[in-house]
Amino acid sequence: MGTLLSGKRRERSARRARAAAVAELRRTYRDLRANDAAFQQAQDRFAIEQLIYEHAALECRCRALLRELRGGEHPCRR
């Protein structure tokens, strides 16, 4: 009976982790849209450069979250 309870805990924990990853992905997509809007309005070269770097970091975060949600391989782990 102990393994049944621990299995349910693992399942519940996995569901919570997936829900958290989905929420983080939604926030990251929202931040990407805000970044794109800010980029369209930016005039200062420094601000544009910062937005480009931020955009790249947000895209990287999206890819990592999608990989996690799909249960794919982690290329950094061996």
Backbone torsions as a table, in degrees:
resi	resn	phi	psi	omega
1	MET	NA	-29.4	178.7
2	GLY	-62.5	-38.6	179.8
3	THR	-69.9	-30.5	177.6
4	LEU	-64.4	-44.5	178.9
5	LEU	-65.9	-42.4	-179.5
6	SER	-68.1	-32.9	175.8
7	GLY	-64.9	-40.7	178.4
8	LYS	-67.3	-37.4	177.8
9	ARG	-64.2	-43.4	178.7
10	ARG	-62.4	-42.2	179.5
11	GLU	-63.0	-45.0	179.5
12	ARG	-64.5	-41.1	178.5
13	SER	-64.5	-40.3	178.4
14	ALA	-65.1	-40.0	178.0
15	ARG	-63.7	-42.2	178.8
16	ARG	-64.6	-42.1	179.7
17	ALA	-63.9	-40.4	178.8
18	ARG	-65.8	-43.3	178.8
19	ALA	-62.1	-39.3	178.1
20	ALA	-65.5	-40.3	179.2
21	ALA	-66.3	-39.7	177.8
22	VAL	-64.1	-43.4	178.5
23	ALA	-63.0	-41.5	178.2
24	GLU	-64.7	-39.6	177.9
25	LEU	-63.2	-42.9	177.8
26	ARG	-62.3	-42.7	177.4
27	ARG	-62.7	-40.6	-178.8
28	THR	-66.6	-41.1	175.5
29	TYR	-62.8	-40.0	177.9
30	ARG	-62.4	-42.8	178.5
31	ASP	-65.0	-35.8	176.8
32	LEU	-63.8	-43.5	178.2
33	ARG	-62.9	-41.1	178.2
34	ALA	-65.1	-39.5	177.8
35	ASN	-62.2	-44.7	179.0
36	ASP	-61.2	-42.6	178.9
37	ALA	-63.8	-42.5	179.4
38	ALA	-65.1	-37.6	179.2
39	PHE	-62.6	-40.0	179.9
40	GLN	-64.0	-28.6	-177.1
41	GLN	-94.6	-16.8	-172.5
42	ALA	-65.7	140.4	178.4
43	GLN	-117.2	-34.7	-175.8
44	ASP	-77.0	134.1	-178.5
45	ARG	-60.9	-39.8	179.6
46	PHE	-64.2	-42.6	178.9
47	ALA	-64.2	-40.5	178.6
48	ILE	-62.5	-44.4	179.5
49	GLU	-62.0	-43.5	178.5
50	GLN	-61.5	-41.6	179.9
51	LEU	-65.7	-35.1	177.4
52	ILE	-64.2	-46.1	178.4
53	TYR	-63.9	-41.6	178.5
54	GLU	-62.8	-41.4	179.3
55	HIS	-60.9	-44.8	179.1
56	ALA	-61.6	-42.0	179.4
57	ALA	-66.0	-40.1	178.8
58	LEU	-66.1	-40.0	176.8
59	GLU	-63.2	-40.6	177.5
60	CYS	-61.9	-42.3	178.3
61	ARG	-62.9	-41.7	177.5
62	CYS	-60.1	-46.2	179.9
63	ARG	-61.2	-41.8	179.9
64	ALA	-64.6	-42.5	179.2
65	LEU	-66.2	-41.8	177.9
66	LEU	-63.2	-41.1	177.6
67	ARG	-61.1	-43.0	178.8
68	GLU	-62.5	-45.4	-177.8
69	LEU	-68.2	-31.8	178.6
70	ARG	-81.3	-9.3	179.6
71	GLY	72.2	26.5	-177.2
72	GLY	-76.5	178.0	178.1
73	GLU	-66.6	148.6	173.6
74	HIS	-101.7	106.8	-173.7
75	PRO	-62.8	-22.0	-178.6
76	CYS	-83.9	-14.1	-179.4
77	ARG	-96.6	138.9	177.6
78	ARG	-129.8	NA	NA
